[in-house]
Amino acid sequence: MKILITGGAGFLGTNLAEHMLKKGHKVMIYDNLSRPGSEINLNMLKTKYPELEIFRRELDDITEFLTTVDLDIIYHLAAQVAVTTSYESPSSDFRINAQGTFNLARHSKAPVIFASTNKVYGDNVNNIPIEEHKTRYDFSGEYEKKGIDEKFSIDSKKHTPYGVSKLVGELYVREFGGVANRFSCMYGENQFGNIDQGWLSHFIFTKLRNKQITIFGDGKQIRDILHAHDVVRLLELQAKNIKKIQGEVFSIGGGHENTISLLELTETLGMKPKFGNWRPADQKVYYADTQKAKKLLGWKPEITKEQGIERLENWIKDNNLHKRRI
Ligand SMILES: NC(=O)c1ccc[n+]([C@@H]2O[C@H](COP(=O)([O-])OP(=O)(O)OC[C@H]3O[C@@H](n4cnc5c(N)ncnc54)[C@H](O)[C@@H]3O)[C@@H](O)[C@H]2O)c1
């Protein structure tokens, strides 16, 4: 297959590119390298796979670029990725995530598989009853242990500007025959997390640098973490089954068994956190119901949270990344 990965030098893109290159596919990466750490990822990929084609470009230029390539599938992962930045600069968030995704979906001849977000559900998630336990919150009632599926209402307020721009992009991708994934929290090797995005990686880097972590809120918020290995398996299955799933949307995460709270993570890592104010629109509880992906694609996560956290920590240590300025 001839594959274009926008955002291919980022965390998820690098894992996907490496997997596809190993399988002998022709892979092109389109990335402006704005994410700190993306040059490190790209150097690793270039050294291991000289056949990789790299286009260092802005998403603004995607329409013209698409006239120059012949493709079987596009994974659209390039984005303004942080909720915090979307509040500071909603116009550029809109330009990259909404307009950029529209341009790509509109002008692509190949089907597009898009990375959307659970933030498209907005404040509705926060209206689900929750219970407070010793180290975590959890849903109570209808959604307890089951999580949020694709039918959950997106008709609300407080999506965050990032949630709105991703929702716009998602709707256009599906309108033009592509597929969208509403991801919750992904993590794994090649992830250079920072205070704004990639919290699990950020926590581990902070620990290895012997610094103190700040938790925003009380630390009982939970997410269903999904390891990159499982995301890549899903994205590959989606390309293989693209005719069957065009126009669909999937709710994707690690599921209830892979939920972890910030307090539980710091406990696992042996860190003593300090606490700050809650961030705007932070969900106290989120986990995905991934039954649709199981039913249509036979997919479910394989890597447990314990295995995944160990793999991420080992990748940072083995490459001495915590000792580098990134
Ligand atoms: N990581 C998560 O937990 C998570 C959760 C939900 C959704 N997502 C979505 O998944 C996708 C991949 O996320 P990630 O964690 O790998 O992010 P990442 O920041 O590691 O990768 C994104 C890549 O896009 C590139 N990029 C950013 N703006 C660009 C632009 N204007 N033009 C060209 N390239 C640009 C960056 O340089 C980076 O390499 C994103 O669309 C993100 O919104 C991620």
The ligand as an SDF file (V2000), in Angstrom:
LIG
                    3D

 44 48  0  0  0  0  0  0  0  0999 V2000
   -2.1520   11.2870   22.2880 N   0  0  0  0  0  0  0  0  0  0  0  0
   -3.4160   11.2430   22.7040 C   0  0  0  0  0  0  0  0  0  0  0  0
   -3.7010   10.8130   23.8250 O   0  0  0  0  0  0  0  0  0  0  0  0
   -4.5340   11.7150   21.7910 C   0  0  0  0  0  0  0  0  0  0  0  0
   -5.8500   11.6610   22.2530 C   0  0  0  0  0  0  0  0  0  0  0  0
   -6.9040   12.0470   21.4070 C   0  0  0  0  0  0  0  0  0  0  0  0
   -6.6010   12.4490   20.1100 C   0  0  0  0  0  0  0  0  0  0  0  0
   -5.3120   12.5120   19.6880 N   0  0  0  0  0  0  0  0  0  0  0  0
   -5.0430   12.9460   18.3080 C   0  0  0  0  0  0  0  0  0  0  0  0
   -4.1960   11.9810   17.7020 O   0  0  0  0  0  0  0  0  0  0  0  0
   -3.3060   12.6100   16.7750 C   0  0  0  0  0  0  0  0  0  0  0  0
   -1.8830   12.2040   17.0830 C   0  0  0  0  0  0  0  0  0  0  0  0
   -1.5730   12.6270   18.3990 O   0  0  0  0  0  0  0  0  0  0  0  0
   -0.1050   12.4970   18.9860 P   0  0  0  0  0  0  0  0  0  0  0  0
   -0.2310   12.2800   20.4310 O   0  0  0  0  0  0  0  0  0  0  0  0
    0.6990   11.5600   18.1660 O   0  0  0  0  0  0  0  0  0  0  0  0
    0.4110   13.9980   18.7600 O   0  0  0  0  0  0  0  0  0  0  0  0
    1.8790   14.5480   18.4010 P   0  0  0  0  0  0  0  0  0  0  0  0
    1.8970   15.9840   18.7760 O   0  0  0  0  0  0  0  0  0  0  0  0
    2.9390   13.6780   18.9430 O   0  0  0  0  0  0  0  0  0  0  0  0
    1.8950   14.4210   16.7950 O   0  0  0  0  0  0  0  0  0  0  0  0
    1.3030   15.3760   15.9460 C   0  0  0  0  0  0  0  0  0  0  0  0
    2.2870   15.6920   14.8330 C   0  0  0  0  0  0  0  0  0  0  0  0
    1.6880   16.6640   13.9650 O   0  0  0  0  0  0  0  0  0  0  0  0
    2.6660   17.6300   13.5950 C   0  0  0  0  0  0  0  0  0  0  0  0
    1.9570   18.8870   13.2950 N   0  0  0  0  0  0  0  0  0  0  0  0
    1.3300   19.7000   14.1790 C   0  0  0  0  0  0  0  0  0  0  0  0
    0.8020   20.7600   13.5380 N   0  0  0  0  0  0  0  0  0  0  0  0
    1.0890   20.6020   12.2250 C   0  0  0  0  0  0  0  0  0  0  0  0
    0.8200   21.3770   11.0680 C   0  0  0  0  0  0  0  0  0  0  0  0
    0.1530   22.5290   11.1390 N   0  0  0  0  0  0  0  0  0  0  0  0
    1.2890   20.9250    9.8690 N   0  0  0  0  0  0  0  0  0  0  0  0
    1.9830   19.7660    9.7840 C   0  0  0  0  0  0  0  0  0  0  0  0
    2.2620   18.9990   10.8510 N   0  0  0  0  0  0  0  0  0  0  0  0
    1.8370   19.4090   12.0610 C   0  0  0  0  0  0  0  0  0  0  0  0
    3.5930   17.7380   14.8010 C   0  0  0  0  0  0  0  0  0  0  0  0
    4.8930   18.1940   14.4620 O   0  0  0  0  0  0  0  0  0  0  0  0
    3.6070   16.2980   15.3170 C   0  0  0  0  0  0  0  0  0  0  0  0
    4.7030   15.5700   14.7920 O   0  0  0  0  0  0  0  0  0  0  0  0
   -3.5900   14.1060   16.8840 C   0  0  0  0  0  0  0  0  0  0  0  0
   -4.4660   14.4580   15.8430 O   0  0  0  0  0  0  0  0  0  0  0  0
   -4.2760   14.2530   18.2270 C   0  0  0  0  0  0  0  0  0  0  0  0
   -5.1480   15.3630   18.2740 O   0  0  0  0  0  0  0  0  0  0  0  0
   -4.2740   12.1600   20.4960 C   0  0  0  0  0  0  0  0  0  0  0  0
  1  2  1  0
  2  3  2  0
  2  4  1  0
  4  5  1  0
  4 44  2  0
  5  6  2  0
  6  7  1  0
  7  8  2  0
  8  9  1  0
  8 44  1  0
  9 10  1  0
  9 42  1  0
 10 11  1  0
 11 12  1  0
 11 40  1  0
 12 13  1  0
 13 14  1  0
 14 15  2  0
 14 16  1  0
 14 17  1  0
 17 18  1  0
 18 19  2  0
 18 20  1  0
 18 21  1  0
 21 22  1  0
 22 23  1  0
 23 24  1  0
 23 38  1  0
 24 25  1  0
 25 26  1  0
 25 36  1  0
 26 27  1  0
 26 35  1  0
 27 28  2  0
 28 29  1  0
 29 30  1  0
 29 35  2  0
 30 31  1  0
 30 32  2  0
 32 33  1  0
 33 34  2  0
 34 35  1  0
 36 37  1  0
 36 38  1  0
 38 39  1  0
 40 41  1  0
 40 42  1  0
 42 43  1  0
M  CHG  2   8   1  16  -1
M  END
$$$$
